[in-house]
Amino acid sequence: MSRKILVIANDSALALTYERALCPAGYEVQFYEDAAAALEASGTGRFDLVLVSECCAGLDFVGVLRLLRTADLSAPVVVVSRNASVESAVAAMREGAIDYLPEPSSVDELQCVVRRIEQLDSYYGPSTPARTDVATTPPDSGFEGMLGQCAAIREVFAFICRIAPADSTVLVTGESGTGKEMVVRAIHRHSRRHAQPLLACDCTALAPTLLESELFGHVKGSFSGAIATKKGLLEVAHQGTLLLDEVANLSLETQAKLLRVLETRRVRKVGDTTEHEVDIRLVATTNRNLAEMVKVGAFRADLYYRLNVVPISLPPLRDRAGDVPLLARAFLLRFSRHMGLEPKGFSEDAMRQMDVYPWPGNVRELRNIVERLAVLYGGSRIEVCHLPAEIRDARPAVPRGEVPRTWEEFKRMKRQIVDDLEYQFLIDALERSGHNVTQAAESVGMQRTNFHALLRNHGLKPDGSRGV
């Protein structure tokens, strides 16, 4: 049974090119100038692939992709553009395209894309390009080991599924501890290279000369200590994925050599005179602003554009509303099981205080602190008094855009701030006095009855927990 390809374009010559390229290889090509008519036809029969021209009657390719997504067409989609650019490629993949080709494309390029998608289908089974339906996956079930329920991180998960099957270079940016390497691993596992190695090079760990040897390899005797010829990671990762971790730390000289590899797909060992072809997918990560580094001459502009084909920006944990409780509970359960401890949870107050803390170290900091709490404290619950001082002392910030605009709003927000301050004042006094109310009242210069009254106002017990 021949495989069916749907072509949507307003150029009959282009459709004829596709037919001549694909029909001899056993594919059935159906051509439509109008996207709506193509969708109507797709409802009567299954297609294995959709090719969308950038020039479609009445719609640009983004409009067609959105129409296809609305119609829930299950076939993977490839965009063919006459005005190929990084921006249009990223726009196509954000809208669900699995690959992006310049037009006119050669017969070999077209057949290569089709074969690549067939390989993906043989591994995943025929389905949409986003092999994992992130939109309908419960947030607590995770995605490739990553948890999150906020819109920003769920969008990252969905974007990974869209761009992973293509071979485009990806630049993952974000603060330290946001999970950049986990994103890279997810991209590799969802790519057509999943059966090949994923190798990582830490660009901060080695001196420039040693880093070049690590990346490009060297021949015997090329420098002092080169007692044998060695393949570099660019060669070893052939047909797989290479991660350049913290790529901003590459020297300008190494950047120039890396750029040549990306342009020619050939690598030359240090001290060698011959080049070797390499087939890799490059993914880079950084916690620095490469665009700003380009402006001051600390990073090559041409390399930046080569790396920034498909950018993924990870949100810091402080901007992931609702994800701190989800992650904290998951980490606590994981560590408790791993250490053979009785499962425990967080008190409501402890969780509220953890949600207030800005987490400068992001998910990595949260994970390490939860592991510490699991080891140090027994019992059934983690209380506020168990938390590190920097978390206990954290104060809720007034978010930008939430400054009161009326007197009533001001009074309401002021009451909330005062309530939070009183609460922390009481908790701190109780902890310093060993939860002895009399001593706590004396330490802050209050009468015991007034201190008790303040505790009752906040529903606090002498041990610092909530309750009547």
Backbone torsions as a table, in degrees:
resi	resn	phi	psi	omega
1	MET	NA	126.5	-177.8
2	SER	-73.6	151.5	177.9
3	ARG	-88.2	140.9	-172.3
4	LYS	-103.2	133.6	179.3
5	ILE	-121.6	127.7	178.3
6	LEU	-97.2	126.0	178.7
7	VAL	-112.4	126.2	177.9
8	ILE	-117.0	110.2	-178.3
9	ALA	-163.8	154.7	177.9
10	ASN	-101.2	19.4	-178.9
11	ASP	-120.7	105.3	-177.1
12	SER	-66.0	-29.3	177.9
13	ALA	-65.4	-37.0	177.5
14	LEU	-64.6	-42.8	179.0
15	ALA	-62.5	-38.7	178.2
16	LEU	-63.8	-36.8	176.7
17	THR	-61.1	-43.6	179.4
18	TYR	-63.6	-42.6	-179.8
19	GLU	-61.0	-45.4	-179.0
20	ARG	-65.5	-30.5	-178.9
21	ALA	-79.9	-36.1	-168.3
22	LEU	-107.0	-30.9	-178.1
23	CYS	-62.1	-43.3	177.7
24	PRO	-60.2	-22.2	179.4
25	ALA	-88.6	5.9	174.7
26	GLY	97.6	16.9	-180.0
27	TYR	-104.6	145.2	175.0
28	GLU	-100.1	120.7	-176.0
29	VAL	-106.8	126.9	174.2
30	GLN	-116.0	129.7	-171.8
31	PHE	-112.9	133.8	175.7
32	TYR	-137.3	135.9	175.9
33	GLU	-82.4	-29.8	-175.7
34	ASP	-103.6	127.7	-177.0
35	ALA	-64.3	-39.7	180.0
36	ALA	-62.9	-41.8	178.6
37	ALA	-65.6	-37.2	178.1
38	ALA	-63.4	-40.7	179.1
39	LEU	-65.4	-38.7	178.3
40	GLU	-63.2	-40.2	178.1
41	ALA	-67.5	-35.4	-178.4
42	SER	-66.4	-22.2	179.2
43	GLY	-73.3	-16.5	-177.9
44	THR	-97.8	-5.5	-179.7
45	GLY	-166.0	152.0	-176.8
46	ARG	-83.2	135.4	173.7
47	PHE	-109.2	147.3	179.9
48	ASP	-91.7	-18.4	-178.3
49	LEU	-159.8	146.2	175.3
50	VAL	-122.2	127.5	174.3
51	LEU	-106.5	123.7	-177.8
52	VAL	-115.7	122.4	175.4
53	SER	-79.1	149.4	178.1
54	GLU	-65.2	-22.6	-179.6
55	CYS	-108.6	95.4	177.2
56	CYS	-115.6	149.0	-176.9
57	ALA	-60.2	117.5	174.2
58	GLY	82.9	-13.2	-176.9
59	LEU	-141.4	148.9	168.7
60	ASP	-84.7	176.3	-173.8
61	PHE	-65.8	-30.4	176.8
62	VAL	-63.4	-42.5	177.9
63	GLY	-62.5	-39.9	178.9
64	VAL	-66.5	-42.3	179.6
65	LEU	-61.4	-40.8	178.4
66	ARG	-66.4	-37.2	177.0
67	LEU	-64.6	-41.9	177.9
68	LEU	-63.5	-40.6	-179.1
69	ARG	-67.1	-39.1	177.6
70	THR	-62.7	-37.2	-179.2
71	ALA	-79.2	-3.9	178.0
72	ASP	59.0	40.7	176.4
73	LEU	-68.9	129.8	-171.6
74	SER	-84.6	-15.1	-175.5
75	ALA	-74.4	145.6	173.7
76	PRO	-66.1	151.4	-174.1
77	VAL	-121.9	134.3	175.0
78	VAL	-118.6	130.8	178.1
79	VAL	-95.6	135.7	175.7
80	VAL	-116.5	119.7	-171.8
81	SER	-121.0	139.0	175.0
82	ARG	-83.1	-18.3	-178.7
83	ASN	-120.0	63.0	-174.2
84	ALA	-64.2	134.9	176.3
85	SER	-154.7	162.7	177.8
86	VAL	-60.3	-43.1	-176.3
87	GLU	-62.9	-43.6	-179.0
88	SER	-70.3	-33.2	176.7
89	ALA	-63.8	-45.2	178.6
90	VAL	-63.4	-41.8	179.2
91	ALA	-61.2	-40.5	179.7
92	ALA	-64.1	-43.1	-177.7
93	MET	-71.8	-32.7	176.5
94	ARG	-65.3	-28.4	180.0
95	GLU	-90.1	5.4	172.2
96	GLY	110.0	-0.7	178.5
97	ALA	-67.5	145.4	-179.5
98	ILE	-91.5	-21.8	178.7
99	ASP	-156.3	170.6	-172.6
100	TYR	-146.1	124.6	-176.9
101	LEU	-123.9	145.4	171.7
102	PRO	-76.7	153.6	178.2
103	GLU	-121.9	130.0	11.1
104	PRO	-83.2	143.2	176.7
105	SER	-103.3	148.0	179.1
106	SER	-74.7	164.0	177.0
107	VAL	-58.7	-41.8	-179.2
108	ASP	-62.8	-40.9	-179.9
109	GLU	-63.6	-44.3	179.6
110	LEU	-63.1	-48.1	-178.9
111	GLN	-65.3	-34.5	178.8
112	CYS	-64.1	-43.2	179.0
113	VAL	-62.7	-44.1	-178.8
114	VAL	-63.6	-43.3	179.1
115	ARG	-63.4	-39.0	179.8
116	ARG	-61.5	-43.2	-179.9
117	ILE	-67.6	-35.0	175.5
118	GLU	-62.8	-39.1	177.4
119	GLN	-63.0	-40.3	177.1
120	LEU	-62.5	-42.2	179.9
121	ASP	-64.1	-35.9	-179.8
122	SER	-67.6	-25.5	179.4
123	TYR	-88.3	-47.1	-174.3
124	TYR	-94.3	-20.6	-167.8
125	GLY	87.3	146.5	-177.3
126	PRO	-61.2	128.7	-180.0
127	SER	-166.4	-165.8	178.1
128	THR	-74.8	163.3	178.1
129	PRO	-58.0	-35.0	177.5
130	ALA	-81.3	92.6	-170.5
131	ARG	-67.6	-23.0	174.9
132	THR	-110.0	122.6	-178.3
133	ASP	-81.9	85.0	-176.2
134	VAL	-62.3	-33.8	-175.5
135	ALA	-62.2	-30.7	-177.9
136	THR	-107.5	5.4	178.4
137	THR	-85.0	128.1	178.5
138	PRO	-58.4	137.5	-176.5
139	PRO	-60.6	-28.9	-178.1
140	ASP	-81.2	-6.6	177.4
141	SER	-86.7	-16.9	173.4
142	GLY	80.5	168.0	175.8
143	PHE	-135.3	111.2	179.8
144	GLU	51.4	42.9	178.2
145	GLY	84.6	-2.6	-179.4
146	MET	-106.9	137.5	179.5
147	LEU	-110.3	149.7	175.5
148	GLY	172.1	142.2	178.3
149	GLN	-120.5	-12.5	-179.5
150	CYS	-71.6	155.9	-175.5
151	ALA	-61.3	-38.0	-175.8
152	ALA	-63.0	-45.1	-177.3
153	ILE	-77.2	-31.2	176.4
154	ARG	-66.8	-33.3	176.4
155	GLU	-66.9	-36.8	176.1
156	VAL	-62.1	-44.6	179.6
157	PHE	-58.9	-46.1	-179.2
158	ALA	-64.4	-38.7	-178.7
159	PHE	-66.5	-36.7	176.8
160	ILE	-58.0	-45.1	-179.2
161	CYS	-62.6	-33.7	-177.4
162	ARG	-73.9	-42.9	-171.7
163	ILE	-92.9	-16.2	-175.0
164	ALA	-59.6	-43.4	-177.1
165	PRO	-65.7	-24.1	176.7
166	ALA	-77.0	166.3	-177.6
167	ASP	-100.4	12.2	-175.0
168	SER	-63.5	147.5	175.0
169	THR	-69.3	138.6	-176.0
170	VAL	-120.8	137.2	174.4
171	LEU	-115.8	114.2	-179.1
172	VAL	-101.1	119.2	-179.0
173	THR	-117.3	156.5	179.1
174	GLY	159.0	161.1	179.2
175	GLU	-64.3	161.4	176.4
176	SER	-58.9	135.3	176.8
177	GLY	88.9	5.0	-178.5
178	THR	-85.3	-10.0	177.1
179	GLY	101.7	31.8	-177.0
180	LYS	-62.9	-41.8	-178.2
181	GLU	-67.9	-33.5	177.2
182	MET	-65.3	-36.1	176.3
183	VAL	-63.6	-42.8	179.2
184	VAL	-61.4	-42.7	179.9
185	ARG	-64.8	-37.1	177.5
186	ALA	-65.9	-40.9	177.3
187	ILE	-59.6	-45.1	-178.7
188	HIS	-64.7	-42.8	-177.6
189	ARG	-66.2	-26.8	179.9
190	HIS	-96.0	5.8	-177.1
191	SER	-95.5	169.7	176.8
192	ARG	-72.1	-8.9	-179.9
193	ARG	-96.6	14.5	-171.6
194	HIS	-60.0	-26.0	-178.9
195	ALA	-84.5	-7.4	179.5
196	GLN	-101.4	168.5	-173.7
197	PRO	-70.2	148.4	165.7
198	LEU	-108.5	112.3	-178.6
199	LEU	-111.0	147.0	-177.3
200	ALA	-122.9	140.5	175.2
201	CYS	-123.1	118.4	177.9
202	ASP	-83.5	107.7	-175.0
203	CYS	-74.2	-4.3	178.9
204	THR	-99.6	-10.6	-168.0
205	ALA	-88.4	-20.1	-172.5
206	LEU	-124.6	154.6	171.8
207	ALA	-66.2	156.0	-175.8
208	PRO	-51.9	-43.8	-178.1
209	THR	-66.0	-41.5	178.9
210	LEU	-70.4	-33.6	179.1
211	LEU	-65.6	-40.0	177.3
212	GLU	-62.5	-41.1	176.9
213	SER	-63.2	-39.4	179.7
214	GLU	-64.7	-39.8	-177.3
215	LEU	-80.0	-49.7	-170.6
216	PHE	-98.5	-17.6	-175.1
217	GLY	85.0	176.7	177.6
218	HIS	-152.5	160.7	176.1
219	VAL	-100.2	157.6	-178.9
220	LYS	-57.9	130.6	177.0
221	GLY	81.7	6.9	-177.9
222	SER	-72.4	-21.8	174.5
223	PHE	-158.4	168.8	-178.2
224	SER	-60.6	124.6	-179.7
225	GLY	98.3	-8.3	178.6
226	ALA	-83.1	80.6	-174.2
227	ILE	-84.6	-8.3	178.4
228	ALA	-153.3	155.0	176.1
229	THR	-70.6	138.1	-176.0
230	LYS	-134.5	135.3	173.4
231	LYS	-77.9	141.6	175.5
232	GLY	-86.2	170.4	-178.5
233	LEU	-62.1	-31.1	178.8
234	LEU	-63.0	-33.2	176.6
235	GLU	-81.2	-42.5	-176.6
236	VAL	-64.7	-31.6	-178.9
237	ALA	-83.4	11.4	-178.2
238	HIS	-50.5	127.5	-178.7
239	GLN	71.8	4.6	177.0
240	GLY	-115.7	-150.8	-177.3
241	THR	-122.5	137.2	176.7
242	LEU	-116.5	126.7	176.7
243	LEU	-100.1	123.9	170.4
244	LEU	-100.8	100.1	-176.0
245	ASP	-82.7	128.6	-176.5
246	GLU	55.9	59.2	-175.2
247	VAL	-63.8	-19.7	-179.7
248	ALA	-62.7	-16.8	-176.7
249	ASN	-87.4	-1.1	177.5
250	LEU	-66.6	140.4	175.1
251	SER	-69.8	159.5	-180.0
252	LEU	-61.8	-34.8	179.0
253	GLU	-66.1	-44.8	178.9
254	THR	-66.9	-35.8	177.0
255	GLN	-58.7	-42.2	-179.8
256	ALA	-63.0	-41.8	179.7
257	LYS	-67.9	-38.5	178.9
258	LEU	-66.3	-39.6	178.9
259	LEU	-59.2	-42.2	179.7
260	ARG	-62.6	-39.6	178.2
261	VAL	-62.4	-43.6	-179.1
262	LEU	-66.0	-31.9	-179.1
263	GLU	-79.5	-37.3	-174.5
264	THR	-102.6	-17.4	-174.1
265	ARG	58.1	34.7	176.3
266	ARG	-134.6	145.0	-176.6
267	VAL	-128.2	142.9	177.4
268	ARG	-121.7	127.8	179.5
269	LYS	-65.6	154.4	174.2
270	VAL	-61.3	125.4	179.8
271	GLY	84.9	2.0	-178.2
272	ASP	-99.0	163.3	178.2
273	THR	-114.1	-6.7	-179.5
274	THR	-113.6	156.3	179.3
275	GLU	-112.3	155.5	179.1
276	HIS	-127.4	138.8	178.8
277	GLU	-71.3	141.7	176.5
278	VAL	-131.8	142.8	177.4
279	ASP	-122.9	96.5	-177.8
280	ILE	-132.3	159.0	165.6
281	ARG	-106.3	126.7	-177.5
282	LEU	-100.6	131.1	173.5
283	VAL	-127.6	128.9	-178.2
284	ALA	-118.6	149.8	176.0
285	THR	-128.0	153.1	174.6
286	THR	-162.1	149.6	173.3
287	ASN	-104.4	10.2	-179.8
288	ARG	-111.2	163.4	-179.5
289	ASN	-89.3	99.8	-176.7
290	LEU	-66.0	-33.9	179.3
291	ALA	-60.9	-40.0	177.3
292	GLU	-69.4	-36.0	177.8
293	MET	-65.4	-34.8	176.5
294	VAL	-62.6	-41.0	-178.3
295	LYS	-61.7	-34.3	-177.7
296	VAL	-97.2	5.8	176.3
297	GLY	81.0	14.5	-179.1
298	ALA	-89.9	-10.5	178.4
299	PHE	-144.3	139.7	-177.0
300	ARG	-69.6	131.8	-179.6
301	ALA	-65.0	-40.4	-177.4
302	ASP	-66.4	-36.1	177.2
303	LEU	-70.4	-39.2	178.2
304	TYR	-57.2	-44.3	-179.6
305	TYR	-67.6	-32.5	176.8
306	ARG	-68.8	-35.7	-178.9
307	LEU	-80.5	-33.2	-171.1
308	ASN	-89.9	37.5	179.3
309	VAL	-66.6	-53.2	176.6
310	VAL	-121.9	101.8	-179.2
311	PRO	-87.5	139.4	172.3
312	ILE	-126.6	120.6	-179.9
313	SER	-108.3	121.5	-178.6
314	LEU	-90.2	131.0	179.7
315	PRO	-73.6	144.5	173.6
316	PRO	-67.5	157.4	-176.5
317	LEU	-61.5	-32.9	-179.2
318	ARG	-64.4	-20.0	179.0
319	ASP	-99.1	5.5	-179.4
320	ARG	-102.5	80.6	-174.7
321	ALA	-57.4	126.8	176.1
322	GLY	86.3	-5.4	-175.7
323	ASP	-87.1	-21.5	179.6
324	VAL	-61.9	-50.0	177.7
325	PRO	-60.0	-41.0	179.8
326	LEU	-61.1	-47.4	-179.3
327	LEU	-69.3	-42.4	-177.4
328	ALA	-61.8	-44.8	179.7
329	ARG	-65.2	-40.3	179.8
330	ALA	-65.2	-44.3	178.7
331	PHE	-63.2	-42.9	-178.2
332	LEU	-63.1	-42.3	178.7
333	LEU	-65.5	-41.0	-179.0
334	ARG	-63.7	-47.1	-177.4
335	PHE	-69.3	-36.4	178.7
336	SER	-62.4	-44.4	178.8
337	ARG	-66.1	-42.3	-177.4
338	HIS	-64.0	-35.2	-177.4
339	MET	-93.8	2.5	-180.0
340	GLY	69.5	28.8	-178.9
341	LEU	-97.1	159.2	174.9
342	GLU	-65.0	131.4	178.3
343	PRO	-57.5	136.9	178.2
344	LYS	-132.0	168.6	179.7
345	GLY	-131.0	-177.0	177.6
346	PHE	-102.9	139.6	172.4
347	SER	-66.6	160.4	-180.0
348	GLU	-59.5	-41.1	-179.5
349	ASP	-68.0	-40.5	179.2
350	ALA	-63.5	-41.9	-179.8
351	MET	-67.6	-37.0	177.9
352	ARG	-63.7	-40.1	-179.9
353	GLN	-69.5	-36.4	177.1
354	MET	-65.9	-32.7	179.2
355	ASP	-72.1	-25.2	178.7
356	VAL	-76.2	-34.6	-176.4
357	TYR	-62.2	137.9	-173.9
358	PRO	-80.2	-8.3	176.2
359	TRP	50.5	67.9	178.7
360	PRO	-61.5	-27.0	177.5
361	GLY	-90.2	3.3	174.4
362	ASN	60.3	-148.1	-172.5
363	VAL	-62.3	-35.1	179.5
364	ARG	-61.8	-42.8	178.8
365	GLU	-64.3	-43.7	179.0
366	LEU	-60.5	-44.6	-179.4
367	ARG	-61.2	-45.1	-177.6
368	ASN	-66.1	-39.1	-179.6
369	ILE	-69.2	-40.2	178.7
370	VAL	-65.0	-37.8	176.9
371	GLU	-62.3	-42.0	178.2
372	ARG	-61.1	-44.0	-179.6
373	LEU	-64.4	-38.5	-179.8
374	ALA	-64.6	-35.2	-178.1
375	VAL	-78.1	-41.4	-169.1
376	LEU	-83.4	-31.2	-169.4
377	TYR	-119.7	125.4	175.7
378	GLY	-87.5	-155.9	179.8
379	GLY	80.8	-177.8	-174.6
380	SER	-93.3	-14.2	-176.3
381	ARG	-142.2	149.6	170.5
382	ILE	-93.6	121.5	-178.3
383	GLU	-100.7	170.8	179.2
384	VAL	-57.5	-39.2	-177.3
385	CYS	-64.7	-18.4	179.3
386	HIS	-84.0	-17.4	-174.9
387	LEU	-73.1	151.5	175.3
388	PRO	-59.4	153.7	-174.9
389	ALA	-57.7	-38.6	-177.1
390	GLU	-65.2	-28.1	177.6
391	ILE	-81.4	-41.0	178.7
392	ARG	-61.3	-35.1	-175.4
393	ASP	-87.8	-2.4	-177.5
394	ALA	-65.0	141.7	179.1
395	ARG	-117.0	141.4	178.4
396	PRO	-65.9	133.1	178.5
397	ALA	-88.6	151.7	174.2
398	VAL	-83.1	111.4	-177.0
399	PRO	-61.4	147.4	176.0
400	ARG	-59.8	134.8	-178.8
401	GLY	95.3	-6.5	-179.8
402	GLU	-111.1	20.2	174.9
403	VAL	-67.8	130.9	-176.4
404	PRO	-61.1	143.7	-179.1
405	ARG	-111.6	-9.1	176.7
406	THR	-130.0	164.3	179.4
407	TRP	-63.6	-38.2	-179.9
408	GLU	-66.1	-41.9	177.3
409	GLU	-63.3	-39.9	179.3
410	PHE	-61.6	-45.7	-179.0
411	LYS	-64.6	-39.9	-179.8
412	ARG	-65.2	-43.5	179.7
413	MET	-68.6	-36.5	178.9
414	LYS	-63.7	-42.2	177.9
415	ARG	-60.2	-40.5	-179.5
416	GLN	-64.6	-43.1	179.7
417	ILE	-64.1	-42.7	178.7
418	VAL	-63.9	-43.1	178.4
419	ASP	-58.2	-45.5	179.9
420	ASP	-64.3	-39.0	179.9
421	LEU	-66.8	-43.6	177.3
422	GLU	-60.1	-42.6	-179.5
423	TYR	-59.1	-49.2	179.7
424	GLN	-65.2	-35.7	177.0
425	PHE	-60.0	-45.5	-179.6
426	LEU	-67.0	-46.1	-179.3
427	ILE	-60.0	-44.2	-178.9
428	ASP	-64.1	-42.8	-179.9
429	ALA	-63.9	-42.2	179.0
430	LEU	-64.4	-41.9	-178.5
431	GLU	-67.0	-39.5	-179.4
432	ARG	-68.4	-24.1	-177.9
433	SER	-102.8	11.0	-179.0
434	GLY	67.8	28.0	178.0
435	HIS	65.4	27.9	172.6
436	ASN	-95.6	115.0	-172.5
437	VAL	-64.0	-42.0	-179.3
438	THR	-60.7	-48.1	-179.8
439	GLN	-66.3	-36.6	179.2
440	ALA	-63.1	-43.1	179.6
441	ALA	-63.9	-41.7	179.8
442	GLU	-65.8	-38.7	-175.8
443	SER	-65.8	-27.7	-179.1
444	VAL	-101.1	-1.1	177.3
445	GLY	79.8	31.1	178.4
446	MET	-115.0	155.5	170.7
447	GLN	-71.8	148.6	-176.0
448	ARG	-59.4	-40.1	-178.1
449	THR	-64.7	-39.8	178.9
450	ASN	-67.7	-38.0	178.1
451	PHE	-63.8	-42.6	177.7
452	HIS	-60.8	-42.3	-179.8
453	ALA	-62.0	-40.2	178.9
454	LEU	-66.3	-37.9	175.3
455	LEU	-60.1	-44.4	-179.6
456	ARG	-64.1	-37.2	178.9
457	ASN	-59.1	-32.4	-178.9
458	HIS	-100.1	4.8	178.6
459	GLY	64.7	32.6	-176.3
460	LEU	-99.8	141.3	170.7
461	LYS	-91.5	164.4	179.1
462	PRO	-59.2	-25.6	178.5
463	ASP	-80.0	0.2	177.2
464	GLY	92.5	-1.9	179.0
465	SER	-91.0	164.1	177.6
466	ARG	-82.0	149.0	176.7
467	GLY	157.3	166.3	-179.2
468	VAL	-82.3	NA	NA
